[in-house]
């Protein structure tokens, strides 16, 4: 168990996945509760052309991903305004267009070797800037969720009543999407364009099977993300498999294990009813 910890690249990989897991697990709870999982996947795929352009230009991936995700968000907003077009249709059109453009750029003759790592990530080789960005994310996301917690609860419990409390559901969703975009841009460098959604949705989905209270769910999702991420790295180390894919499969395994565990917990004799404030 201790042998991988002697390797410098494993130490850095564990630090990277732990930082991403802390932020992604907690943020993912609100993504799942607000039914924004499709939005999370869409944002991840939409930044692919920005990643490819950054790779071709030899600049940090963050500089390519950030404008790409802004362009995708604006395009989705404009597409949804078209007559007879729903939001989901707009998202599908924009995501398909952006991802297809990224593939065309990636298959061009000028593409550098190893561009496939943009799809599947390079969790085993994080740079100092990757670790710094993940550390900022792991600090900023919990603080933002703590500040927004009452408003997030009000919007999640009853959007109509939230307005009476002075909470704008649209504004809260917009702020949540901003956090989601930031988390996606940072996490995609380690887990890749195709696998980043796993750490943003999987741990939260698993935690939801085990508890119905939001604060324990936030803590449990973060813990599942970190533990499953480290387990995936161990699998990659001993089995020689791809790091990002191994982490994603470990998160899926955690969710599959949570399904029967959640059913067993549901069969326990019910205790005394809890006040609403305690449940929240």
C-alpha positions in Angstrom: 0.0 0.0 0.0 2.9 2.4 0.7 5.0 1.6 -2.4 3.2 4.0 -4.8 3.5 6.8 -2.2 7.3 6.6 -2.6 7.0 7.8 -6.3 7.0 11.5 -6.8 4.6 11.4 -9.7 2.1 9.4 -7.6 2.4 12.0 -4.8 1.6 14.8 -7.2 -1.3 12.8 -8.8 -2.8 12.0 -5.4 -2.6 15.7 -4.4 -4.2 16.7 -7.7 -7.1 14.2 -7.5 -7.7 15.0 -3.8 -8.0 18.7 -4.5 -10.3 18.2 -7.5 -12.3 15.7 -5.6 -12.9 18.0 -2.6 -14.3 20.7 -4.9 -16.0 18.5 -7.4 -17.7 16.3 -4.9 -19.2 19.1 -2.9 -20.2 21.1 -6.0 -21.6 18.0 -7.6 -24.3 17.7 -4.9 -26.0 20.9 -6.1 -25.5 19.9 -9.7 -27.3 16.6 -9.1 -30.0 18.2 -6.9 -30.6 21.0 -9.5 -30.7 18.4 -12.3 -27.7 20.1 -14.1 -25.8 16.9 -14.9 -26.4 17.3 -18.6 -25.1 20.9 -18.4 -21.9 19.6 -16.7 -21.3 17.2 -19.5 -22.1 19.8 -22.1 -19.7 22.4 -20.7 -16.9 19.8 -20.6 -17.4 18.9 -24.2 -17.8 22.5 -25.4 -14.3 23.5 -24.3 -12.6 20.9 -26.4 -11.7 23.3 -29.3 -10.2 25.7 -26.8 -8.0 23.0 -25.4 -6.8 21.9 -28.8 -6.0 25.5 -29.9 -4.1 26.0 -26.6 -2.2 22.8 -27.3 -1.4 23.8 -30.9 -0.3 27.3 -29.7 1.8 25.9 -26.9 0.0 28.0 -24.2 -1.5 26.9 -20.9 -4.8 25.0 -21.4 -6.5 27.4 -19.0 -6.0 30.2 -21.5 -7.8 28.1 -24.2 -10.5 26.6 -22.1 -11.7 29.8 -20.5 -12.8 31.7 -23.7 -14.2 28.5 -25.1 -16.5 27.9 -22.2 -17.7 31.6 -22.4 -18.4 31.3 -26.1 -20.3 28.0 -25.5 -22.4 29.6 -22.7 -23.3 32.6 -24.9 -24.1 30.3 -27.9 -26.4 28.1 -25.8 -28.2 31.2 -24.5 -28.7 32.5 -28.1 -29.7 29.1 -29.4 -32.3 28.8 -26.7 -33.9 32.1 -27.8 -34.6 30.8 -31.3 -38.4 30.3 -32.0 -39.4 26.7 -31.5 -36.1 25.7 -29.9 -36.0 24.3 -26.4 -33.0 24.8 -24.1 -32.0 21.1 -24.4 -32.0 21.4 -28.2 -29.9 24.5 -28.1 -27.4 22.8 -25.8 -27.2 19.7 -28.0 -26.6 21.9 -31.1 -23.9 24.0 -29.5 -22.1 21.0 -27.9 -22.1 19.0 -31.1 -20.7 22.0 -33.0 -18.0 22.8 -30.5 -16.9 19.2 -30.0 -16.9 18.6 -33.8 -14.8 21.7 -34.3 -12.3 20.4 -31.6 -12.1 17.0 -33.4 -11.3 18.7 -36.7 -8.6 20.8 -35.1 -7.2 17.8 -33.3 -7.0 15.7 -36.5 -5.2 18.5 -38.5 -1.6 17.8 -39.7 -0.3 20.4 -37.3 -1.6 18.7 -34.2 1.3 17.8 -31.8 1.7 14.2 -30.7 -0.2 13.3 -27.5 -3.2 15.5 -28.3 -5.4 12.6 -27.2 -4.5 13.4 -23.6 -6.9 16.3 -24.0 -9.7 13.7 -24.2 -8.6 11.4 -21.4 -6.4 13.7 -19.3 -3.0 13.3 -17.7 -3.7 12.9 -14.0 -0.3 11.2 -13.5 1.6 14.2 -14.7 0.2 17.4 -13.2 2.3 20.5 -13.5 2.9 23.0 -10.8 0.3 25.3 -12.3 -2.2 22.5 -12.4 -1.7 21.8 -8.7 -2.0 25.5 -7.9 -5.2 25.9 -9.9 -6.6 22.8 -8.2 -5.7 24.2 -4.8 -7.4 27.5 -5.6 -10.5 25.6 -6.7 -10.5 23.4 -3.6 -10.5 26.6 -1.5 -12.8 28.7 -3.5 -15.7 26.3 -4.1 -16.3 25.4 -0.4 -16.2 29.0 0.5 -18.6 30.0 -2.3 -21.0 27.1 -1.4 -20.9 28.1 2.3 -21.8 31.7 1.4 -24.5 30.7 -1.0 -25.9 27.8 1.2 -29.1 29.5 2.4 -29.9 30.7 -1.1 -29.1 27.4 -2.7 -31.4 25.7 -0.1 -34.2 28.2 -0.7 -34.0 27.7 -4.5 -33.8 23.9 -4.2 -36.6 23.6 -1.7 -39.2 25.7 -3.6 -38.2 28.1 -6.4 -41.5 29.9 -6.3 -41.3 30.6 -2.6 -37.6 31.6 -2.9 -38.7 34.8 -4.7 -40.8 35.8 -1.6 -37.6 35.5 0.4 -35.7 37.8 -1.9 -33.8 35.0 -3.7 -33.6 35.0 -7.4 -33.7 31.4 -8.7 -32.2 32.5 -12.1 -29.3 34.3 -10.4 -28.6 31.3 -8.1 -28.5 28.9 -11.1 -26.2 31.3 -12.9 -23.8 31.5 -10.0 -23.9 27.7 -9.7 -23.1 27.4 -13.5 -20.2 29.8 -13.0 -18.7 27.6 -10.3 -19.4 24.5 -12.5 -17.5 26.2 -15.4 -14.5 27.0 -13.2 -14.4 23.5 -11.8 -14.6 22.0 -15.3 -11.8 24.2 -16.7 -9.5 23.2 -13.8 -10.5 19.5 -13.6 -10.4 18.8 -17.4 -6.6 19.2 -17.3 -6.2 16.1 -15.2 -9.2 14.0 -16.1 -9.7 15.0 -19.7 -12.6 16.3 -21.8 -14.5 13.0 -21.8 -14.0 12.0 -18.2 -14.2 15.2 -16.1 -18.0 14.8 -15.6 -17.4 11.7 -13.6 -15.9 13.6 -10.6 -18.6 16.2 -10.8 -21.6 13.9 -10.9 -20.6 10.4 -9.7 -19.6 11.1 -6.1 -22.7 13.2 -5.5 -25.0 10.6 -7.1 -23.4 8.0 -4.7 -23.8 10.2 -1.7 -27.4 10.9 -2.5 -28.1 7.1 -2.2 -26.7 7.1 1.4 -28.2 10.2 2.9 -31.1 12.6 2.3 -29.6 15.5 4.4 -27.7 18.1 2.4 -24.8 18.8 4.7 -23.9 15.1 5.2 -24.4 14.7 1.5 -21.8 17.4 0.7 -19.2 15.9 3.1 -19.8 12.4 2.0 -19.6 13.3 -1.7 -16.3 15.0 -1.2 -15.0 12.0 0.8 -16.2 9.5 -1.9 -14.5 11.6 -4.6 -11.2 11.7 -2.8 -11.2 8.0 -1.8 -12.4 6.7 -5.2 -9.9 9.0 -7.0 -7.0 7.6 -4.9 -8.2 4.1 -5.4 -8.3 4.7 -9.2 -4.7 5.9 -9.1 -3.7 2.7 -7.2 -5.4 0.6 -9.9 -3.6 2.6 -12.6 -0.2 2.1 -10.8 -0.5 -1.7 -10.4 -2.5 -2.6 -13.5 -0.8 -0.2 -15.8 -4.0 1.3 -17.0 -4.7 5.0 -17.9 -4.9 7.2 -14.9 -8.0 9.3 -15.8 -10.0 6.3 -17.0 -9.1 4.3 -13.8 -10.3 7.2 -11.6 -13.6 7.4 -13.6 -14.2 3.7 -13.3 -13.5 3.8 -9.5 -16.0 6.6 -9.1 -18.6 4.5 -11.1 -17.8 1.5 -8.8 -18.4 3.7 -5.8 -21.8 4.6 -7.2 -22.7 1.0 -7.9 -21.8 0.0 -4.3 -23.8 2.9 -3.0 -27.0 1.6 -4.6 -27.4 -1.6 -2.5 -26.0 0.2 0.6 -28.7 2.9 0.2 -31.4 0.3 0.0 -30.2 -1.4 3.1 -30.2 2.0 4.9 -33.7 2.6 3.7 -34.9 -0.7 5.3 -33.8 0.4 8.8 -36.6 1.1 11.2 -37.5 4.8 11.0 -36.6 6.9 14.0 -38.4 9.8 15.4 -39.4 12.5 12.9 -36.7 15.2 12.5 -37.5 18.9 12.4 -37.2 20.4 8.9 -34.2 22.5 10.0 -32.4 19.4 11.1 -33.0 17.6 7.8 -31.6 20.5 5.9 
